[in-house]
Amino acid sequence: MQAKLLRVIQEREFRAVGSTEVQTTNVRLIAATNKDLKAMVAEGTFREDLYYRVNVFPIHAPALRERREDIPALAFHFLKAVCTDLGKPVPEISEGAMSLLVNHDWPGNVRELENTIQRAVILSSGGIIRQSHLAGILDGGSHPEFEVPRTSEDLKRVKKLAREKSVEEIEKAFVLETLRRNGMNVTRSAAETGMQRTNFQALMKKYNIRVRDTEYDPGEAGAASAD
């Protein structure tokens, strides 16, 4: 594929799939990557000639953690968009919650910020996003969330709590990500996972996740738990 792409860039020629006719093109190529292409060239996984062809005028887009001053504006932009999609009023973001957002390192960059805002809106209530709504999404600090055990019995107890917490985090992430992929629709989300709708709703209720399911008849008995 790299050889074919190089030919298009260098010779301005290509051949459509299933055709024997060579066609010419005149395009300007703009490419983006999150990989270290120079290192890949050294490893032999990326062609050196193609690298120099696509690296004519490089523009470095700094990671979100390198431009923290942009985080509040991006957060409010995503907040309005998510609330519009969910049909919810736009909540405020508390000072403490915004401090968590600004100080997070964002390894997933802007996409991670967007998903975080989406989850926080689903979890929030009372018209404001607080630190507690972000606590299960972001790592708010370096201190452990459990007491350091002092005896072997303490160690057993803390390990059990840690396992339970890990399962809860996996379940919550499972529900939130499935809802996100399916436009916050409970019926489609349950169908995608292969779960009964009532079982999927039970997980939502367990973690106080509330969304509007537009494909479900509110007159049915289970509607209250879907809203």
SVG drawing of the C-alpha trace seen along z (x, -y; Angstrom):
<svg xmlns="http://www.w3.org/2000/svg" viewBox="-49 -30 66 42">
<polyline fill="none" stroke="black" stroke-width="0.4" points="0.0,0.0 2.9,-2.4 4.3,-1.7 1.0,-2.5 0.6,-5.7 4.1,-6.7 3.3,-6.2 0.2,-8.4 2.2,-11.2 5.3,-11.0 4.0,-10.0 0.4,-11.3 -0.8,-8.0 -3.2,-5.3 -5.2,-2.4 -8.7,-1.8 -9.6,1.6 -10.5,4.0 -9.2,1.8 -6.2,2.1 -6.3,-1.6 -3.8,-3.9 -5.3,-7.3 -3.6,-10.5 -4.6,-12.9 -3.6,-16.3 -4.2,-16.5 -2.7,-18.1 -2.2,-15.6 -2.6,-16.6 -1.7,-13.7 -2.0,-13.3 -0.5,-10.7 0.0,-10.1 2.9,-7.8 6.6,-8.6 7.3,-8.1 11.0,-8.8 11.3,-6.0 9.3,-3.7 11.7,-4.5 14.6,-3.5 12.7,-0.3 12.0,0.5 8.2,0.4 7.7,-2.9 9.3,-3.6 12.0,-6.3 11.1,-7.6 7.4,-7.9 8.4,-9.6 10.2,-12.4 7.3,-12.8 4.7,-13.3 7.1,-15.3 7.5,-18.3 5.9,-20.9 5.3,-19.3 3.0,-21.0 3.3,-19.9 -0.1,-19.8 0.8,-20.0 -0.9,-17.5 -3.8,-18.9 -1.7,-18.8 0.7,-21.3 -2.1,-23.8 -4.2,-23.6 -5.5,-27.1 -7.7,-25.6 -9.3,-23.0 -12.1,-25.2 -13.3,-26.5 -13.2,-22.9 -15.0,-21.5 -17.9,-24.1 -18.1,-23.4 -18.5,-19.7 -20.8,-20.3 -23.3,-22.2 -23.1,-19.6 -23.7,-16.7 -26.6,-18.3 -28.2,-19.2 -27.9,-15.5 -29.3,-14.2 -32.0,-16.9 -30.8,-18.0 -30.3,-21.5 -26.6,-22.6 -25.2,-22.2 -22.5,-24.4 -19.0,-23.0 -17.9,-23.6 -14.6,-25.2 -13.2,-22.0 -14.4,-20.0 -12.8,-22.4 -9.5,-22.3 -9.5,-18.5 -10.1,-18.9 -7.3,-21.5 -4.8,-19.5 -5.4,-16.1 -2.7,-15.0 -5.2,-13.8 -3.3,-10.9 -6.3,-10.5 -6.2,-14.3 -9.3,-16.0 -11.3,-12.8 -10.8,-11.8 -12.0,-15.2 -15.1,-14.9 -15.9,-11.4 -15.2,-12.6 -17.7,-15.5 -20.2,-13.1 -20.0,-10.7 -20.0,-13.6 -23.3,-14.9 -24.9,-11.5 -23.8,-11.2 -24.5,-14.7 -27.7,-16.0 -28.8,-19.2 -27.6,-21.3 -23.9,-21.2 -20.9,-18.9 -18.9,-18.4 -15.6,-16.8 -17.4,-13.7 -18.8,-13.2 -15.3,-13.1 -13.7,-11.0 -14.5,-7.7 -13.4,-9.0 -10.2,-10.9 -7.3,-10.2 -7.6,-13.1 -4.4,-12.6 -1.5,-10.3 -2.8,-9.2 -4.4,-5.7 -8.1,-5.6 -7.8,-2.9 -6.0,-2.7 -2.6,-1.1 -2.9,2.3 -1.0,2.9 -1.7,6.5 -2.3,9.6 -6.0,9.4 -6.1,5.8 -4.3,6.8 -6.9,9.5 -9.8,7.0 -8.2,4.2 -7.5,6.7 -11.2,7.8 -12.3,4.2 -9.9,3.4 -11.3,6.4 -14.8,5.3 -14.0,1.7 -12.2,2.9 -15.3,4.9 -17.5,1.9 -15.3,-0.4 -15.4,2.2 -19.2,2.5 -19.7,-1.3 -17.3,-1.8 -19.0,1.0 -22.4,-0.6 -21.2,-4.2 -19.2,-3.1 -22.0,-1.0 -24.4,-3.9 -22.0,-6.3 -21.6,-4.0 -25.3,-3.7 -26.2,-7.4 -27.4,-7.0 -30.2,-4.6 -30.9,-1.9 -32.7,0.5 -29.9,0.5 -27.2,0.7 -28.8,3.8 -29.2,5.4 -25.5,4.8 -24.3,6.4 -26.6,9.4 -28.1,8.6 -31.8,8.5 -33.0,4.9 -34.0,5.3 -30.5,6.6 -28.8,3.7 -31.2,1.3 -30.3,2.9 -26.7,2.1 -27.6,-1.5 -29.7,-1.8 -26.8,-0.3 -24.5,-3.2 -27.3,-5.9 -26.8,-6.3 -29.9,-8.0 -30.5,-8.7 -33.5,-9.3 -34.3,-6.2 -36.2,-7.7 -37.0,-4.3 -38.8,-3.0 -42.5,-3.5 -42.9,-5.5 -46.2,-3.9 -44.7,-0.5 -44.1,0.7 -40.3,0.5 -40.2,-3.1 -39.5,-4.7 -36.1,-3.0 -35.0,-4.0 -35.5,-7.7"/>
</svg>
